[in-house]
Each structure stands twice: as C-alpha cells, then as structure tokens.
C-alpha cells in the first residue's frame, strides 16, 4: 500500500475532530462539536423532522408605524379635541419586536443598547414626567381654554365654530401623523432620530400657544391652534417611538404603567389648573384671564420639553445608521386595515363611537 493510500485510509477510520474558531483556544461544547445534520441524517429522517417542525411566518413590523406605543398615540391625537382617550393605565399591546418572542436578551432595548439600573430608572421617570407635563397643558387647552376662547369670540355660533375646529384639527393630525412618523424614522443627525423632533415640536407648540393667547380674530385662532396641534404631534409621536426603542422588554410593563399614570394625572391636573385660573373671571376680566392662563401653559410646555430631555438619558447619534430612501408606501402603511382580521372593523366602530360620545360630552356639554 502506498503512503497516500495509507493516509487516506487513516482519515476514513479516524473521525474529524472539531476545531476551535480562529483566534480561540477552546472548543465550545454543543456548538463547535455538534454534527452537521444535513450530512448525518438520512432523507427519511429529514422528511420526518420536516413534518414535525412548526412552520412559522412571523410578521415583520414596519419602523415606528407599527409600534404599539405609536399606535396608541395615533388613536389619542386623532380622537378629537379632548384627550379623553389619552390616559391608558393598561399595558401596551405585545410588541412584535419583543425579545420575549425570540432568544434575545430582554435587558437589551430594541435599539441595541443595554441601559444600566440608574438609566432604567431615568427612562421610566423621564417618560412618565414627559407624559404628565405634556398632557396637562394640552388637556387644559382642549377641554377649557379653547372652548372658552371660541365662546368669547363666536357668541351664538360657538357650537358650530367649535365643531368646525375639532373636525379640521382631527383631519390635520390624521394626515400629519404619517409625515411625522416617516420623517422621524429617517432622521440622521448627532442628536438622534427622536430628540430633534421633540425639541422642534416643543418650540412650535409653545410659540403657537403664546401667539394664540393674544389673538382676537377667529381665523387667526384657528390657524395657530392648528399649528399647536402639529407641534404637539411632533412631540408625542417621536416620544412614543422613543419609548418603544429605548425601554428594554424586561421593564416595559412597569415603564408603560407609570407613563399611563402620568398621562391620567396630567389630564386631570391640566383641567383643574385651567378651571382654577378662570374660575372667578367675570365678563369684563374674562379676556385677560384666558390670555394669562394660555401664557402659563405655554411656559409649561417649554418646561415639559426641557425636563423630559434632561431626565431621559441622552439619545445616541443616528448619523452612522444606513440611509434608506423614503418609499411612497411608508406614508400610507398605517392607514391600511390589517389583513386576516375580520373583527377589526367591529372594534374600530366601537372605539370610534366611544370616542365620539366622550368627546361630545367633554367639550360641548
């Protein structure tokens, strides 16, 4: 037997030993030394395993449009003037990107960061504080100050003008939410994807409310109130998307519960503060009292933006992210009804009529 034949015979008799990865010394048990099932199993065994295997077709979420936190904000901002649907104390719908649905670390946030224990507390406190401070001024304006302003300027036509303003505001936020959500997903700057929108939205909302406080002309009131709604959508949508991205799944239920508490208390405190500021105003001092209350809440909006961004850990830069082109379907993806959900329209109609009823009672009555 030649030397080459003897070497080949030895290789056939001696099984190949697993080798460590390049740069490593040890062989990982169960990983590096496991057999290649494509080579060791017969075709019959492969067919049997295929029959027993579960065929999964997981749904892939589309950016922030599909995040449950953003969808909750969409429902709230599109529900009309009052934020009656904004206070939710229940946990969010299970996130399809949750690490509990696969083998990822639940201590790692969806954006890839692993916050420390103090940072987790800052995230929980920051989103709860932001929900409270941003909800209070908007609830005061929606439920008390804007109806008072329209009642003062419109007189006998106040119900019609208020209904018109509510309809126009709802349609505007319905359209702007798609633009803001897509624009936030495609923001690439050193401050991150969400922080620039929160800053710009806070400035726009506070400036519009400050100008609105000095308006005595009905068309100007409508224009600057619509700018206020746009600014608030620029804050609430990216803030909800940041919640879904930066809070690890391990602490998401607790953080979402505290954020719901902040929204509920913010709505109550905002309405109580607005009523307290305008409670004792008579017909002669009504104008000045409403102006003063609006200026107070404009300053509260500025403080809300500053406090939220200072309490939250600073967002990482998004400049390094790969640039993706905006597709036409990105703007309309959130307006398409879900497929394979026959009960969707029943739930949609029930939610729509419930919001319509609570909005009518809170505003008009």
PAZADO-719808 format. One record per residue (C-alpha): z, y, x; residue in one letter. Coordinates in nm, 2 decimals, always signed. Example, Ala and Ser with C-alpha at 12.3 -4.5 7.8 and 13.67 -1.06 7.14 Angstrom:
- pz|py|px|aa
- +0.78|-0.45|+1.23|A .
- +0.71|-0.11|+1.37|S .
% end
This chain:
- pz|py|px|aa
- +0.00|+0.00|+0.00|X .
- -0.10|+0.33|+0.14|X .
- +0.15|+0.62|+0.19|X .
- +0.00|+0.82|-0.10|X .
- +0.02|+0.53|-0.34|X .
- +0.38|+0.46|-0.24|X .
- +0.47|+0.83|-0.30|X .
- +0.31|+0.82|-0.65|X .
- +0.49|+0.50|-0.74|X .
- +0.83|+0.66|-0.64|X .
- +0.76|+0.96|-0.86|X .
- +0.68|+0.74|-1.15|X .
- +1.01|+0.54|-1.11|X .
- +1.23|+0.84|-1.04|X .
- +1.27|+1.08|-1.34|X .
- +1.21|+1.45|-1.26|X .
- +1.54|+1.63|-1.21|X .
- +1.59|+1.97|-1.38|X .
- +1.57|+2.27|-1.15|X .
- +1.76|+2.59|-1.19|X .
- +1.59|+2.91|-1.28|X .
- +1.46|+3.13|-1.00|X .
- +1.74|+3.33|-0.84|X .
- +2.01|+3.10|-0.99|X .
- +2.21|+2.81|-0.84|X .
- +2.34|+2.62|-1.14|X .
- +2.16|+2.42|-1.40|X .
- +2.27|+2.52|-1.75|X .
- +2.37|+2.21|-1.94|X .
- +2.19|+2.16|-2.26|X .
- +1.93|+2.43|-2.17|X .
- +1.77|+2.35|-1.84|X .
- +1.81|+1.98|-1.87|X .
- +1.70|+1.92|-2.23|X .
- +1.39|+1.71|-2.27|X .
- +1.05|+1.85|-2.39|X .
- +1.03|+1.72|-2.74|X .
- +0.66|+1.78|-2.75|X .
- +0.63|+1.51|-2.48|X .
- +0.91|+1.27|-2.56|X .
- +0.87|+1.24|-2.94|X .
- +0.60|+1.03|-3.10|X .
- +0.36|+1.17|-3.36|X .
- +0.55|+0.98|-3.63|X .
- +0.88|+1.13|-3.52|X .
- +0.73|+1.48|-3.52|X .
- +0.59|+1.43|-3.87|X .
- +0.94|+1.31|-3.99|X .
- +1.10|+1.62|-3.84|X .
- +0.85|+1.85|-3.99|X .
- +0.92|+1.70|-4.34|X .
- +1.30|+1.76|-4.29|X .
- +1.26|+2.11|-4.14|X .
- +1.32|+2.41|-4.37|X .
- +1.01|+2.64|-4.38|X .
- +1.13|+3.00|-4.37|X .
- +0.92|+3.31|-4.43|X .
- +1.17|+3.59|-4.35|X .
- +1.08|+3.94|-4.48|X .
- +1.04|+4.20|-4.20|X .
- +1.18|+4.54|-4.30|X .
- +0.97|+4.85|-4.25|X .
- +1.15|+5.11|-4.04|X .
- +1.41|+5.31|-4.23|X .
- +1.23|+5.30|-4.56|X .
- +1.37|+4.95|-4.63|X .
- +1.73|+5.01|-4.51|X .
- +1.97|+4.97|-4.80|X .
- +2.16|+5.28|-4.69|X .
- +1.85|+5.49|-4.71|X .
- +1.75|+5.34|-5.04|X .
- +2.09|+5.44|-5.18|X .
- +2.03|+5.79|-5.06|X .
- +1.69|+5.79|-5.22|X .
- +1.84|+5.70|-5.55|X .
- +2.10|+5.97|-5.52|X .
- +1.87|+6.25|-5.41|X .
- +1.61|+6.16|-5.68|X .
- +1.86|+6.12|-5.96|X .
- +1.85|+6.49|-6.07|X .
- +2.08|+6.78|-6.01|X .
- +2.43|+6.64|-6.01|X .
- +2.53|+6.39|-5.75|X .
- +2.69|+6.16|-6.01|X .
- +2.53|+5.85|-5.86|X .
- +2.62|+5.96|-5.51|X .
- +2.97|+5.82|-5.50|X .
- +2.95|+5.45|-5.44|X .
- +3.25|+5.25|-5.33|X .
- +3.09|+4.91|-5.32|X .
- +2.94|+4.76|-5.01|X .
- +2.57|+4.81|-4.94|X .
- +2.30|+4.55|-5.02|X .
- +2.29|+4.29|-4.74|X .
- +2.07|+4.43|-4.46|X .
- +1.77|+4.21|-4.39|X .
- +1.81|+4.31|-4.02|X .
- +2.18|+4.19|-4.02|X .
- +2.29|+3.98|-3.73|X .
- +2.48|+3.76|-3.97|X .
- +2.14|+3.62|-4.08|X .
- +2.04|+3.51|-3.73|X .
- +2.21|+3.44|-3.40|X .
- +2.25|+3.80|-3.27|X .
- +2.59|+3.94|-3.17|X .
- +2.75|+4.11|-3.47|X .
- +2.92|+4.35|-3.23|X .
- +2.58|+4.49|-3.13|X .
- +2.43|+4.76|-3.35|X .
- +2.06|+4.73|-3.47|X .
- +1.96|+5.00|-3.22|X .
- +2.07|+4.77|-2.93|X .
- +2.40|+4.95|-2.84|X .
- +2.74|+4.79|-2.83|X .
- +3.00|+5.06|-2.92|X .
- +3.35|+5.03|-2.78|X .
- +3.65|+5.03|-3.01|X .
- +3.71|+5.41|-2.99|X .
- +3.34|+5.46|-3.06|X .
- +3.36|+5.24|-3.36|X .
- +3.64|+5.45|-3.50|X .
- +3.44|+5.76|-3.43|X .
- +3.14|+5.62|-3.61|X .
- +3.35|+5.53|-3.91|X .
- +3.52|+5.87|-3.92|X .
- +3.20|+6.06|-3.85|X .
- +3.00|+5.91|-4.13|X .
- +3.30|+5.94|-4.37|X .
- +3.36|+6.30|-4.27|X .
- +2.99|+6.38|-4.29|X .
- +2.97|+6.23|-4.64|X .
- +3.27|+6.43|-4.76|X .
- +3.17|+6.76|-4.61|X .
- +2.80|+6.75|-4.71|X .
- +2.87|+6.61|-5.06|X .
- +3.13|+6.88|-5.15|X .
- +2.90|+7.19|-5.12|X .
- +2.61|+7.02|-5.29|X .
- +2.82|+6.89|-5.58|X .
- +2.97|+7.24|-5.62|X .
- +2.62|+7.39|-5.63|X .
- +2.47|+7.12|-5.85|X .
- +2.74|+7.10|-6.11|X .
- +2.89|+7.45|-6.13|X .
- +2.73|+7.73|-5.93|X .
- +2.36|+7.68|-6.00|X .
- +2.42|+7.63|-6.38|X .
- +2.63|+7.95|-6.38|X .
- +2.36|+8.14|-6.19|X .
- +2.09|+8.03|-6.43|X .
- +2.31|+8.10|-6.73|X .
- +2.37|+8.46|-6.60|X .
- +2.01|+8.53|-6.52|X .
- +1.83|+8.35|-6.81|X .
- +2.06|+8.43|-7.11|X .
- +1.94|+8.25|-7.42|X .
- +1.68|+8.05|-7.22|X .
- +1.93|+7.90|-6.98|X .
- +1.90|+7.54|-7.11|X .
- +1.52|+7.54|-7.07|X .
- +1.53|+7.70|-6.73|X .
- +1.80|+7.46|-6.61|X .
- +1.59|+7.16|-6.73|X .
- +1.28|+7.30|-6.56|X .
- +1.47|+7.35|-6.23|X .
- +1.61|+7.00|-6.25|X .
- +1.27|+6.84|-6.31|X .
- +1.10|+7.04|-6.03|X .
- +1.38|+6.96|-5.79|X .
- +1.36|+6.59|-5.87|X .
- +0.98|+6.57|-5.82|X .
- +1.01|+6.77|-5.49|X .
- +1.27|+6.54|-5.34|X .
- +1.08|+6.24|-5.47|X .
- +0.78|+6.34|-5.26|X .
- +0.97|+6.49|-4.96|X .
- +1.18|+6.18|-4.90|X .
- +0.87|+5.99|-4.79|X .
- +0.77|+6.26|-4.54|X .
- +1.12|+6.30|-4.41|X .
- +1.18|+5.93|-4.37|X .
- +0.85|+5.87|-4.18|X .
- +0.89|+6.18|-3.97|X .
- +1.24|+6.08|-3.87|X .
- +1.12|+5.73|-3.77|X .
- +0.85|+5.89|-3.55|X .
- +1.07|+6.15|-3.37|X .
- +1.07|+6.12|-2.99|X .
- +1.30|+6.36|-2.81|X .
- +1.61|+6.36|-2.58|X .
- +1.84|+6.42|-2.88|X .
- +1.73|+6.10|-3.05|X .
- +1.54|+6.04|-3.38|X .
- +1.80|+6.15|-3.63|X .
- +2.00|+6.43|-3.47|X .
- +1.72|+6.69|-3.47|X .
- +1.66|+6.64|-3.84|X .
- +2.03|+6.67|-3.92|X .
- +2.05|+7.00|-3.72|X .
- +1.73|+7.14|-3.88|X .
- +1.84|+7.03|-4.23|X .
- +2.18|+7.19|-4.19|X .
- +2.04|+7.52|-4.08|X .
- +1.78|+7.52|-4.36|X .
- +2.03|+7.43|-4.63|X .
- +2.30|+7.68|-4.52|X .
- +2.04|+7.96|-4.48|X .
- +1.89|+7.89|-4.82|X .
- +2.23|+7.89|-4.99|X .
- +2.32|+8.22|-4.82|X .
- +2.00|+8.38|-4.94|X .
- +2.04|+8.22|-5.28|X .
- +2.37|+8.39|-5.32|X .
- +2.21|+8.74|-5.32|X .
- +1.91|+8.66|-5.55|X .
- +1.90|+8.82|-5.89|X .
- +1.53|+8.73|-5.96|X .
- +1.48|+8.40|-6.13|X .
- +1.17|+8.29|-5.94|X .
- +1.34|+8.35|-5.61|X .
- +1.64|+8.15|-5.72|X .
- +1.41|+7.86|-5.79|X .
- +1.23|+7.89|-5.46|X .
- +1.54|+7.90|-5.24|X .
- +1.71|+7.63|-5.45|X .
- +1.41|+7.40|-5.37|X .
- +1.44|+7.49|-5.00|X .
- +1.81|+7.39|-5.03|X .
- +1.71|+7.05|-5.17|X .
- +1.46|+7.00|-4.89|X .
- +1.72|+7.08|-4.63|X .
- +1.97|+6.85|-4.79|X .
- +1.72|+6.57|-4.79|X .
- +1.65|+6.64|-4.42|X .
- +2.02|+6.58|-4.36|X .
- +2.10|+6.29|-4.60|X .
- +1.80|+6.07|-4.52|X .
- +1.84|+6.06|-4.14|X .
- +2.21|+6.04|-4.17|X .
- +2.18|+5.73|-4.38|X .
- +1.92|+5.58|-4.14|X .
- +2.16|+5.65|-3.85|X .
- +2.43|+5.47|-4.03|X .
- +2.21|+5.16|-4.06|X .
- +2.11|+5.18|-3.70|X .
- +2.43|+5.26|-3.52|X .
- +2.71|+5.07|-3.70|X .
- +2.75|+4.71|-3.59|X .
- +2.74|+4.45|-3.87|X .
- +3.10|+4.34|-3.78|X .
- +3.23|+4.68|-3.90|X .
- +2.96|+4.78|-4.15|X .
- +3.15|+4.69|-4.47|X .
- +3.46|+4.89|-4.36|X .
- +3.25|+5.19|-4.25|X .
- +3.05|+5.18|-4.57|X .
- +3.36|+5.17|-4.78|X .
- +3.50|+5.48|-4.60|X .
- +3.17|+5.66|-4.64|X .
- +3.18|+5.58|-5.01|X .
- +3.54|+5.72|-5.03|X .
- +3.42|+6.03|-4.85|X .
- +3.13|+6.08|-5.10|X .
- +3.36|+6.03|-5.40|X .
- +3.63|+6.27|-5.28|X .
- +3.36|+6.52|-5.16|X .
- +3.21|+6.53|-5.51|X .
- +3.55|+6.58|-5.67|X .
- +3.67|+6.84|-5.42|X .
- +3.35|+7.04|-5.44|X .
- +3.36|+7.07|-5.81|X .
- +3.73|+7.16|-5.82|X .
- +3.68|+7.42|-5.55|X .
- +3.38|+7.57|-5.73|X .
- +3.57|+7.59|-6.06|X .
- +3.88|+7.73|-5.89|X .
- +3.67|+8.01|-5.72|X .
- +3.50|+8.11|-6.05|X .
- +3.78|+8.03|-6.30|X .
- +3.93|+8.38|-6.35|X .
- +3.60|+8.57|-6.33|X .
- +3.51|+8.79|-6.63|X .
- +3.17|+8.91|-6.73|X .
- +3.19|+9.21|-6.50|X .
- +3.30|+9.02|-6.20|X .
- +3.10|+8.70|-6.26|X .
- +2.82|+8.81|-6.03|X .
- +3.03|+8.89|-5.73|X .
- +3.25|+8.58|-5.77|X .
- +2.95|+8.35|-5.78|X .
- +2.80|+8.52|-5.47|X .
- +3.13|+8.48|-5.28|X .
- +3.15|+8.11|-5.38|X .
- +2.80|+8.04|-5.26|X .
- +2.87|+8.21|-4.92|X .
- +3.18|+8.00|-4.88|X .
- +2.98|+7.68|-4.94|X .
- +2.71|+7.80|-4.71|X .
- +2.97|+7.82|-4.43|X .
- +3.10|+7.48|-4.53|X .
- +2.75|+7.33|-4.48|X .
- +2.74|+7.48|-4.13|X .
- +3.08|+7.33|-4.06|X .
- +2.98|+7.00|-4.20|X .
- +2.68|+6.97|-3.96|X .
- +2.89|+7.07|-3.66|X .
- +3.18|+6.85|-3.74|X .
- +2.97|+6.54|-3.81|X .
- +2.77|+6.57|-3.49|X .
- +3.08|+6.63|-3.28|X .
- +3.28|+6.34|-3.43|X .
- +3.00|+6.09|-3.40|X .
- +2.91|+5.96|-3.06|X .
- +2.60|+6.13|-2.92|X .
- +2.28|+5.96|-3.02|X .
- +2.08|+5.82|-2.73|X .
- +1.74|+5.96|-2.63|X .
- +1.43|+5.84|-2.81|X .
- +1.18|+5.97|-2.56|X .
- +1.14|+5.63|-2.40|X .
- +1.05|+5.45|-2.72|X .
- +0.69|+5.34|-2.76|X .
- +0.48|+5.58|-2.95|X .
- +0.35|+5.44|-3.28|X .
- +0.08|+5.61|-3.49|X .
- +0.18|+5.71|-3.84|X .
- -0.01|+5.50|-4.09|X .
- -0.11|+5.61|-4.44|X .
- +0.07|+5.33|-4.60|X .
- +0.40|+5.43|-4.44|X .
- +0.43|+5.73|-4.68|X .
- +0.38|+5.52|-4.99|X .
- +0.55|+5.19|-4.89|X .
- +0.88|+5.29|-5.06|X .
- +0.71|+5.37|-5.39|X .
- +0.56|+5.03|-5.43|X .
- +0.76|+4.80|-5.66|X .
- +0.88|+4.48|-5.49|X .
- +0.67|+4.16|-5.54|X .
- +0.82|+3.85|-5.69|X .
- +1.10|+4.04|-5.87|X .
- +1.03|+4.01|-6.25|X .
- +1.37|+4.16|-6.34|X .
- +1.31|+4.47|-6.12|X .
- +1.17|+4.69|-6.40|X .
- +1.46|+4.60|-6.63|X .
- +1.71|+4.71|-6.36|X .
- +1.50|+5.01|-6.29|X .
- +1.50|+5.12|-6.65|X .
- +1.87|+5.06|-6.69|X .
- +1.95|+5.27|-6.38|X .
- +1.71|+5.54|-6.49|X .
- +1.87|+5.58|-6.84|X .
- +2.22|+5.56|-6.70|X .
- +2.15|+5.85|-6.45|X .
- +1.97|+6.04|-6.73|X .
- +2.28|+6.01|-6.95|X .
- +2.53|+6.11|-6.69|X .
- +2.32|+6.40|-6.56|X .
- +2.28|+6.53|-6.91|X .
- +2.65|+6.52|-6.98|X .
- +2.75|+6.66|-6.64|X .
- +2.50|+6.95|-6.64|X .
- +2.41|+7.06|-7.00|X .
- +2.73|+6.99|-7.19|X .
% end
